[in-house]
Amino acid sequence: MLSRRAIPPGVITSELAPVTDHSPNMQSPPVTRRRGDLHPALRSMLGMTVGAGLLLAPTLAHAGKGKTEGPKASLEASASTDDGGSASADASASNENARPKGERWIDRFPPDPMMLELGVWGGVLFPSPQLELFEADRSLPQQGRKQYGILAPDVGVRLGFYPLRHFGIEAEGGVMPASLRDSGGKPIIWAGRGHLVGQIGLWRLTPFIVAGAGAMGVASPRADVGSEADIAIHFGAGLKFFINYWLLLRLDIRDNLTNRVGVGEGVTHSPEILLGLSVTLNRKSEKPVRDRDHDGIPDNEDQCPTEPGPAPTGCPPDEDQDEIPDEQDKCPTEPETKNGFDDDDGCPDVVPSEFADLAGILKGINFDSDKDVIKKDSKPILDRAVEVLQLYPQVRVEISGHTDSNGGYEHNVDLSQRRAEAVKRYLVEAGIDESRIETRGAGPNEPIDTNDTSAGRAENRRIEVKILTH
């Protein structure tokens, strides 16, 4: 027995003699067990429930290990390397709590290790008809055990500490304003208890179980049932819902077990239903990052945030590294040539014959001597270039101007740049988008023939067209 008020001499006490029930028509033989002793069945149940709680919580924690848990769980994956080997990324060693959080609502705000919960609850207790919470007092022969009302409001506070995402310990205190069935008494049932919590802490909805022990007592005038406290154990299950990082709702359904002494043997069962609101403390304050492709890799770490793929890059497999996923690549082992010709098929491209004639030295483009003025006899060649560029609107080109070595170097570089710009201007005025054309003045730096002869110098004075790749 945990508490007892002083009893006058001559009054039969539960420590010295059996407690009798003074209820009408109730008689029972004396028993030799003391009221404070725990019933053997209750002791066995206490051992089993607490042991189950200790064993189950680590098991749940182990079951959740290795899963992608969102900015906080272990992340372990392997990826192919360029040389055909493999490489592994294991983030669990550096950050046990790393958990990529996607946009699925159930993946947001799961519990964290080292988290605190401070909460209140309201609910209802269903006192057992055999609940033996009363103070034995011989001076009040009509007192004895009395039946409590069928239910009692239940309010209280709790504090929990969760060193692991899947395991925690909690302490609680609550009061239950009760009633007596055969009188107008209003006793206050109270409880102080602690328990272990095992939970599956992977999601916003977190199922859990509890098992623990403590004391259940009553406080009332001696004319009602007096004041008394008994050892009690409890166990149950429930569900948490994390509203956000700092608030959660909680539902508990439990059974409270106490001794029966003096009126038969065994235990009493007093079910309890609780609905609580808790504040979570010691949480990581950052908001969950986005994961638009739901591949478990946050957008801020995902090289392909809109295409699902494995770690470490988050991109779909792409063996030839041409940025076209293998499942869409018609040539998965040969990289695409990004030149404006069929760039979406993933295969090397053969330049169409029309462009083959255009690419390279654009023969027939002539300028006034030492000027950037295009001669009229160059118009057919330039018009043909316009037709080809219009036929392939995705192709981009570079136009480069070249000179011989006669004259000053800086002058020749400037002249070659102005001539390249003159050709670009002609094409743009004919309708070609200027963003498709780049220019470069090479001056005398890239001769294709000797500058020692007039014929060689004539070859070096030229305009070239080059297809640009991305």
C-alpha positions as CSV (number, residue, x, y, z in Angstrom):
1,M,0.0,0.0,0.0
2,L,1.4,3.4,-1.0
3,S,-0.4,5.7,1.4
4,R,-2.7,5.3,4.5
5,R,-4.1,7.7,7.0
6,A,-3.7,6.9,10.7
7,I,-6.4,4.5,12.1
8,P,-7.4,4.7,15.8
9,P,-6.5,1.8,18.1
10,G,-8.8,-1.2,17.9
11,V,-9.7,-0.6,14.3
12,I,-9.1,-3.6,12.1
13,T,-6.3,-2.8,9.6
14,S,-5.4,-4.6,6.4
15,E,-1.9,-5.2,7.6
16,L,-3.1,-7.2,10.7
17,A,-6.3,-8.7,9.6
18,P,-8.3,-9.4,6.4
19,V,-10.3,-6.5,5.0
20,T,-14.1,-7.2,4.9
21,D,-16.7,-5.8,2.6
22,H,-19.5,-4.0,4.4
23,S,-21.7,-3.9,1.4
24,P,-25.1,-5.5,2.0
25,N,-25.4,-9.2,1.4
26,M,-21.7,-9.6,0.9
27,Q,-19.7,-11.9,3.0
28,S,-16.2,-13.3,2.4
29,P,-13.8,-15.5,4.3
30,P,-10.7,-14.0,5.8
31,V,-7.6,-13.9,3.7
32,T,-4.1,-13.8,5.0
33,R,-2.5,-11.8,2.2
34,R,-1.8,-8.2,3.1
35,R,-3.4,-5.4,1.1
36,G,-0.1,-3.9,0.0
37,D,1.1,-7.2,-1.5
38,L,0.9,-7.5,-5.3
39,H,-1.3,-10.4,-6.5
40,P,0.8,-13.1,-8.1
41,A,-1.1,-12.9,-11.4
42,L,-0.6,-9.1,-11.4
43,R,3.1,-9.5,-10.8
44,S,3.4,-11.9,-13.7
45,M,1.4,-9.6,-16.0
46,L,3.6,-6.6,-14.9
47,G,6.7,-8.5,-15.8
48,M,5.4,-9.6,-19.2
49,T,4.1,-6.3,-20.3
50,V,7.2,-4.3,-19.3
51,G,9.4,-6.9,-20.8
52,A,7.4,-6.8,-24.0
53,G,7.8,-3.1,-24.2
54,L,11.5,-3.4,-23.7
55,L,11.9,-6.0,-26.4
56,L,9.4,-4.6,-29.0
57,A,10.8,-1.1,-29.1
58,P,14.3,-2.0,-30.3
59,T,12.7,-4.5,-32.7
60,L,10.7,-1.8,-34.2
61,A,13.7,0.5,-34.4
62,H,15.7,-2.2,-36.2
63,A,12.8,-2.8,-38.6
64,G,12.8,0.8,-39.6
65,K,16.6,1.0,-40.1
66,G,17.9,1.2,-43.6
67,K,14.6,2.6,-45.1
68,T,14.6,5.9,-46.8
69,E,13.3,8.2,-44.1
70,G,13.2,11.4,-45.5
71,P,16.2,15.5,-44.8
72,K,16.8,12.7,-41.9
73,A,17.4,8.9,-42.4
74,S,20.2,6.7,-43.7
75,L,20.7,7.0,-47.4
76,E,22.7,4.1,-49.0
77,A,22.9,3.5,-52.7
78,S,25.2,2.4,-55.5
79,A,25.7,3.9,-58.9
80,S,27.7,2.9,-62.1
81,T,30.9,4.8,-62.8
82,D,32.2,5.8,-66.2
83,D,34.7,2.9,-66.3
84,G,32.0,0.3,-65.7
85,G,32.7,-0.2,-62.0
86,S,30.5,0.8,-59.1
87,A,30.5,3.3,-56.4
88,S,28.5,3.5,-53.2
89,A,27.1,6.4,-51.3
90,D,26.5,5.9,-47.6
91,A,25.2,8.9,-45.8
92,S,24.2,7.1,-42.7
93,A,27.7,7.3,-41.1
94,S,27.8,11.1,-41.4
95,N,24.2,11.9,-40.6
96,E,22.1,9.2,-38.8
97,N,19.2,11.5,-38.9
98,A,19.2,12.5,-42.6
99,R,15.7,12.0,-44.0
100,P,14.8,13.2,-47.5
101,K,11.2,14.5,-47.2
102,G,9.0,14.4,-50.3
103,E,5.7,16.1,-50.9
104,R,3.6,13.1,-49.8
105,W,1.7,14.3,-46.7
106,I,2.4,11.1,-44.8
107,D,6.2,11.6,-45.1
108,R,6.2,15.0,-43.5
109,F,7.1,15.8,-39.9
110,P,8.0,12.3,-38.6
111,P,9.5,12.0,-35.1
112,D,13.1,12.9,-34.5
113,P,15.7,11.2,-32.1
114,M,16.3,13.1,-28.9
115,M,12.9,14.7,-29.1
116,L,10.8,15.9,-26.1
117,E,7.0,15.8,-25.9
118,L,5.1,18.0,-23.5
119,G,1.4,17.5,-23.6
120,V,-2.1,17.5,-22.0
121,W,-5.0,15.1,-22.4
122,G,-8.6,14.8,-21.9
123,G,-10.7,11.6,-21.9
124,V,-12.7,9.2,-19.9
125,L,-11.9,6.4,-17.4
126,F,-14.3,3.4,-17.0
127,P,-13.7,2.3,-13.3
128,S,-14.1,-1.4,-12.7
129,P,-17.1,-2.4,-10.7
130,Q,-14.7,-4.3,-8.5
131,L,-12.2,-1.4,-8.1
132,E,-11.1,-1.4,-4.5
133,L,-10.1,2.1,-3.8
134,F,-11.3,2.9,-0.2
135,E,-9.9,3.6,3.2
136,A,-10.7,0.9,5.8
137,D,-12.1,2.7,8.9
138,R,-13.9,0.7,11.6
139,S,-15.5,3.9,13.0
140,L,-17.5,4.1,9.8
141,P,-19.0,0.6,9.5
142,Q,-21.0,1.5,6.4
143,Q,-18.0,2.7,4.5
144,G,-16.2,-0.3,3.0
145,R,-15.9,-0.8,-0.7
146,K,-18.4,1.1,-2.8
147,Q,-18.9,1.0,-6.5
148,Y,-17.8,3.9,-8.6
149,G,-19.9,5.4,-11.4
150,I,-19.7,3.8,-14.8
151,L,-17.3,6.5,-16.1
152,A,-15.3,9.5,-14.9
153,P,-13.8,12.4,-16.8
154,D,-10.0,12.1,-17.2
155,V,-7.6,15.0,-17.5
156,G,-3.8,15.1,-17.1
157,V,-0.3,16.1,-18.3
158,R,2.6,14.1,-19.6
159,L,6.3,14.5,-20.4
160,G,8.1,12.2,-22.8
161,F,11.7,11.8,-23.9
162,Y,12.5,9.9,-27.1
163,P,16.3,9.1,-27.4
164,L,15.5,7.1,-30.5
165,R,12.9,7.7,-33.2
166,H,11.3,4.4,-32.3
167,F,11.6,4.3,-28.5
168,G,10.9,6.6,-25.6
169,I,9.9,6.9,-21.9
170,E,7.1,9.0,-20.4
171,A,5.8,10.2,-17.1
172,E,2.2,11.2,-16.5
173,G,-0.1,12.5,-13.9
174,G,-3.9,12.7,-14.1
175,V,-7.1,13.2,-12.1
176,M,-10.5,11.7,-12.7
177,P,-13.5,13.3,-10.9
178,A,-15.7,10.3,-10.2
179,S,-19.0,9.5,-8.5
180,L,-20.4,6.7,-6.3
181,R,-23.3,4.7,-7.5
182,D,-25.2,4.4,-4.2
183,S,-24.5,7.8,-2.7
184,G,-23.9,11.3,-3.6
185,G,-20.2,11.2,-2.9
186,K,-17.7,12.8,-5.4
187,P,-14.3,11.2,-4.9
188,I,-11.3,12.2,-7.0
189,I,-9.4,9.3,-8.5
190,W,-5.8,10.1,-9.4
191,A,-3.0,8.4,-11.1
192,G,0.8,8.9,-11.3
193,R,2.7,6.6,-13.6
194,G,5.6,6.0,-16.0
195,H,5.9,3.8,-19.0
196,L,8.0,2.7,-22.0
197,V,6.8,3.6,-25.5
198,G,7.6,1.6,-28.6
199,Q,6.6,3.3,-31.9
200,I,7.0,3.0,-35.6
201,G,8.5,6.5,-36.1
202,L,8.7,6.6,-39.9
203,W,5.7,8.7,-40.9
204,R,3.5,11.6,-39.9
205,L,1.0,8.9,-38.6
206,T,2.9,7.1,-35.9
207,P,1.4,4.0,-34.2
208,F,2.7,3.1,-30.8
209,I,2.3,0.8,-27.8
210,V,2.9,1.6,-24.1
211,A,3.5,-0.5,-21.0
212,G,4.3,0.7,-17.5
213,A,3.4,1.0,-13.8
214,G,2.6,3.5,-11.1
215,A,0.0,4.2,-8.5
216,M,-3.8,4.7,-8.7
217,G,-5.5,6.3,-5.7
218,V,-8.5,8.2,-4.5
219,A,-9.1,11.3,-2.4
220,S,-12.4,12.0,-0.7
221,P,-14.0,12.6,2.7
222,R,-13.8,9.6,5.1
223,A,-17.6,9.4,5.0
224,D,-17.3,8.5,1.2
225,V,-14.4,6.2,0.6
226,G,-11.6,8.1,2.3
227,S,-8.1,8.3,0.8
228,E,-6.2,5.3,-0.5
229,A,-3.6,4.3,-3.1
230,D,-2.8,1.0,-4.8
231,I,-0.1,-0.2,-7.1
232,A,-1.3,-0.3,-10.7
233,I,0.1,-1.3,-14.0
234,H,-1.2,-0.3,-17.4
235,F,-0.7,-1.1,-21.1
236,G,-2.2,0.0,-24.3
237,A,-1.8,1.3,-27.8
238,G,-2.4,4.4,-29.8
239,L,-1.8,6.7,-32.7
240,K,0.0,10.0,-33.1
241,F,-0.6,12.5,-35.8
242,F,2.0,15.2,-36.3
243,I,0.2,18.4,-37.3
244,N,3.5,20.1,-38.0
245,Y,7.0,20.1,-36.6
246,W,5.9,21.3,-33.2
247,L,2.4,20.0,-32.6
248,L,0.9,16.6,-32.5
249,L,-2.5,15.0,-31.7
250,R,-2.5,11.7,-29.8
251,L,-5.0,9.0,-29.1
252,D,-4.5,6.4,-26.4
253,I,-6.6,3.3,-25.5
254,R,-5.4,1.6,-22.3
255,D,-6.3,-0.8,-19.6
256,N,-5.4,-0.1,-15.9
257,L,-4.9,-3.2,-13.7
258,T,-5.1,-3.2,-9.9
259,N,-5.3,-5.8,-7.1
260,R,-8.5,-7.3,-5.7
261,V,-8.1,-7.9,-2.0
262,G,-10.7,-9.1,0.6
263,V,-13.5,-9.7,-1.9
264,G,-12.2,-12.5,-4.0
265,E,-8.8,-12.7,-5.7
266,G,-7.4,-11.4,-9.0
267,V,-7.2,-8.1,-10.7
268,T,-9.5,-5.3,-11.8
269,H,-9.6,-3.8,-15.2
270,S,-10.4,-0.1,-15.7
271,P,-10.2,0.9,-19.4
272,E,-9.2,4.4,-20.3
273,I,-9.5,6.5,-23.6
274,L,-7.4,9.6,-23.9
275,L,-7.1,12.3,-26.6
276,G,-4.2,14.6,-26.2
277,L,-2.3,17.6,-27.7
278,S,1.4,17.8,-27.3
279,V,4.2,20.2,-28.1
280,T,7.4,18.7,-29.5
281,L,10.7,20.2,-28.4
282,N,14.3,19.8,-29.4
283,R,13.2,19.3,-33.1
284,K,15.2,20.3,-36.1
285,S,13.9,23.7,-37.1
286,E,14.4,23.6,-40.9
287,K,11.4,23.0,-43.1
288,P,11.3,19.9,-45.2
289,V,12.9,20.3,-48.7
290,R,11.0,19.5,-51.8
291,D,11.3,16.3,-53.8
292,R,9.3,16.8,-56.9
293,D,10.1,13.5,-58.6
294,H,9.6,11.5,-55.4
295,D,12.9,9.6,-55.7
296,G,13.9,10.1,-52.1
297,I,16.6,12.7,-53.0
298,P,15.8,16.3,-52.0
299,D,15.6,18.8,-54.9
300,N,18.6,20.7,-53.5
301,E,20.7,17.6,-53.8
302,D,19.1,16.1,-56.9
303,Q,20.9,16.8,-60.2
304,C,17.7,15.8,-62.0
305,P,14.9,17.2,-59.7
306,T,12.1,16.5,-62.1
307,E,13.2,13.0,-63.2
308,P,13.4,10.1,-60.7
309,G,16.6,8.3,-60.4
310,P,18.9,6.5,-57.9
311,A,21.5,8.0,-55.6
312,P,23.9,9.7,-55.6
313,T,22.8,12.0,-58.5
314,G,19.1,11.4,-58.6
315,C,19.2,11.1,-62.4
316,P,17.9,8.3,-64.6
317,P,20.5,5.8,-65.8
318,D,22.4,7.3,-68.8
319,E,25.3,5.0,-69.8
320,D,26.7,7.2,-72.6
321,Q,26.3,10.4,-70.5
322,D,24.5,12.2,-73.3
323,E,21.7,13.5,-70.9
324,I,19.1,11.3,-72.6
325,P,17.9,8.5,-70.2
326,D,18.7,5.0,-71.4
327,E,15.0,4.1,-71.5
328,Q,14.5,6.9,-74.1
329,D,17.9,6.5,-75.8
330,K,17.9,4.6,-79.2
331,C,21.7,4.3,-78.9
332,P,22.3,3.9,-75.1
333,T,26.0,3.2,-75.6
334,E,26.7,6.0,-78.1
335,P,26.3,9.6,-77.1
336,E,24.0,11.9,-79.0
337,T,25.6,14.6,-81.2
338,K,24.0,17.8,-80.0
339,N,24.1,19.8,-83.3
340,G,20.4,20.5,-84.1
341,F,19.9,17.3,-86.2
342,D,17.6,14.7,-84.4
343,D,19.0,15.7,-81.0
344,D,16.3,13.7,-79.2
345,D,17.0,10.2,-80.4
346,G,20.2,9.7,-78.5
347,C,22.3,8.6,-81.5
348,P,25.3,10.2,-83.3
349,D,24.1,12.3,-86.2
350,V,25.1,12.3,-89.9
351,V,25.1,15.9,-91.1
352,P,22.6,16.2,-94.0
353,S,24.1,16.6,-97.4
354,E,22.7,20.2,-97.7
355,F,24.6,21.2,-94.6
356,A,27.7,19.2,-95.7
357,D,27.9,21.5,-98.7
358,L,27.5,24.6,-96.5
359,A,29.9,23.7,-93.7
360,G,33.6,24.5,-94.0
361,I,35.0,27.1,-96.3
362,L,32.2,29.2,-97.9
363,K,33.8,29.6,-101.3
364,G,32.6,32.5,-103.5
365,I,32.2,35.1,-100.7
366,N,34.2,38.1,-101.9
367,F,34.8,41.5,-100.3
368,D,36.1,44.8,-101.6
369,S,39.8,45.1,-101.0
370,D,40.7,45.8,-97.3
371,K,37.0,46.4,-96.6
372,D,34.0,44.5,-95.1
373,V,31.7,45.2,-98.0
374,I,30.4,42.1,-99.6
375,K,30.5,42.0,-103.4
376,K,27.4,41.4,-105.4
377,D,28.7,38.2,-107.0
378,S,28.6,36.6,-103.4
379,K,24.8,36.8,-103.2
380,P,23.9,33.4,-104.7
381,I,26.2,31.7,-102.2
382,L,24.7,33.6,-99.3
383,D,21.1,33.0,-100.4
384,R,21.8,29.2,-100.5
385,A,23.1,29.5,-96.9
386,V,19.8,31.2,-95.9
387,E,17.8,28.3,-97.5
388,V,19.7,25.6,-95.7
389,L,19.5,27.4,-92.3
390,Q,15.8,27.8,-92.8
391,L,15.4,24.1,-93.6
392,Y,17.0,23.2,-90.2
393,P,15.8,25.8,-87.7
394,Q,17.5,24.1,-84.7
395,V,21.0,24.3,-86.1
396,R,23.4,27.0,-84.8
397,V,26.5,28.0,-86.6
398,E,29.7,30.0,-86.2
399,I,30.9,32.3,-89.0
400,S,34.6,33.0,-88.8
401,G,36.6,35.5,-90.9
402,H,40.2,34.9,-92.0
403,T,42.9,37.1,-93.7
404,D,46.4,36.6,-95.1
405,S,49.5,37.9,-93.3
406,N,50.0,41.1,-95.3
407,G,49.4,44.2,-93.2
408,G,49.4,44.8,-89.5
409,Y,48.3,42.0,-87.2
410,E,45.7,44.0,-85.2
411,H,44.3,45.4,-88.4
412,N,43.8,42.0,-89.9
413,V,42.1,40.6,-86.8
414,D,39.7,43.5,-86.8
415,L,39.1,43.2,-90.6
416,S,38.3,39.5,-90.3
417,Q,35.9,40.1,-87.5
418,R,34.1,42.9,-89.4
419,R,33.8,40.6,-92.5
420,A,32.3,37.8,-90.4
421,E,29.8,40.3,-88.9
422,A,28.9,41.4,-92.4
423,V,28.0,37.9,-93.4
424,K,25.9,37.5,-90.3
425,R,24.1,40.7,-91.0
426,Y,23.2,39.5,-94.4
427,L,21.7,36.3,-93.0
428,V,19.8,38.0,-90.3
429,E,18.3,40.5,-92.7
430,A,17.2,37.5,-94.8
431,G,15.2,36.1,-91.8
432,I,17.6,34.0,-89.8
433,D,17.4,34.4,-86.0
434,E,20.6,36.2,-84.9
435,S,20.8,34.0,-81.8
436,R,21.6,31.1,-84.0
437,I,24.8,32.7,-85.4
438,E,28.1,33.4,-83.6
439,T,31.0,35.3,-85.2
440,R,34.7,35.2,-84.8
441,G,37.6,37.1,-86.3
442,A,40.7,34.8,-86.6
443,G,42.9,37.3,-88.6
444,P,46.0,35.6,-90.0
445,N,46.2,33.0,-87.2
446,E,44.7,30.0,-89.0
447,P,46.2,29.8,-92.5
448,I,45.3,26.9,-94.8
449,D,48.0,27.7,-97.3
450,T,51.3,29.5,-97.6
451,N,51.4,33.3,-97.4
452,D,54.5,33.4,-99.6
453,T,52.6,33.3,-102.8
454,S,49.6,35.3,-104.1
455,A,47.6,32.1,-104.7
456,G,48.3,30.9,-101.2
457,R,47.3,34.3,-99.7
458,A,44.1,34.2,-101.7
459,E,43.2,30.8,-100.2
460,N,43.8,32.2,-96.7
461,R,41.4,35.1,-97.2
462,R,38.1,33.3,-96.6
463,I,34.9,32.9,-94.7
464,E,34.2,29.6,-92.9
465,V,31.0,28.1,-91.5
466,K,31.0,25.7,-88.6
467,I,28.1,23.8,-87.1
468,L,27.9,24.4,-83.3
469,T,27.2,21.6,-80.9
470,H,25.7,22.2,-77.4
